[in-house]
Amino acid sequence: MDFYSDTSSSESIDYDTDTFNAITYNDIDLIDQYINENLINLNHRDGGNYGGHTFLTRAVFLLRLEVVDLLLNWGANPNFPEAINGNTPLDIAYSIIPSFRPETQENVLLRDQIIQLLVTNGGQRKQQDLSSLSSEPSDPDYSLMNNQAVTIIQNMIRERQNKQRSGILRKNVGRRSADPSPTERSRMYYEHINKLDPFDPYRQYAHIPFFSNSKRK
C-alpha cells in the first residue's frame, strides 16, 4: 500500500505520519525506503495522534516483528521511551499480552521474538520494572514496608510492657496502701495474743502473721 501524499499538492508530505501508517499496515518496503532516503528520524516520537509512541514502540505495540527488526537494523534506539508513561519498547513488549493483545499462540510467539530482538540489541526495561522482577525484596518500597512492620511490632511490645509495668505498680501501690503501720500492727498483735490461752503452744508463732512481712518494700 502506498502512503505517499499527493506530490502535486503544494503542501509538504508528512513522512512521520506516513511511517506510522506504514507500521500499522506492516508496509516494510515503504518504511525501508523512507529510512534509506533519510526522510524520517528513526527515533521520532509522536506528538499526540499516536499516543506519544516512537516508531519502535508503535511497532512493538502492534506486534510488527518485521518492522521491529528493520528499525533496529537501521539503528533505532532500543531504549527510547514513549512519551505518555515513559515505557521503553521492552516494557511494552512484556505488558502487551494480555493487556492489549489476546493471548493467542501466534501473538505469544511474536511477542517472544520481539523481546529477543530487543534484548539482543541492548533493550532494557525501566529501573522500577527491573527491580520488581528480582526475587529479592530490594525495591525501596519493600525496605520501607519492612521498617514499618518492625516499628509496629516494637511499639506493640513496648505498649504491652508498659501495661505490665503499670499493672504491677498499681498492684504494689494498692498493697502498700492497704498495709497497716507498724504501730497498728503491734496493736493488732497484742489484741490477738491476749485472746489466746496462756498455755496455748500457738502463742510462740502468733507474731508471724503480723510481723513476717514488716520489712517488705
Secondary structure, DSSP 4 states (H G I P E B T S, - for coil): ------TTSSSPP-HHHHHHHHHHTT-HHHHHHHHHTT-S-TT-B-SSTTTT-BHHHHHHHTT-HHHHHHHHHHT--TTPPPTTT---HHHHHHHHHHHTS---HHHHHHHHHHHHHHHHTT----HHHHHHT-SS--SHHHHHHHHHHHHHHHHHHHHHHHHHHHHHHHHHHHHHHHSPPHHHHHHHHHHHHTTS-TT-GGGGGTTHHHHTTTT--
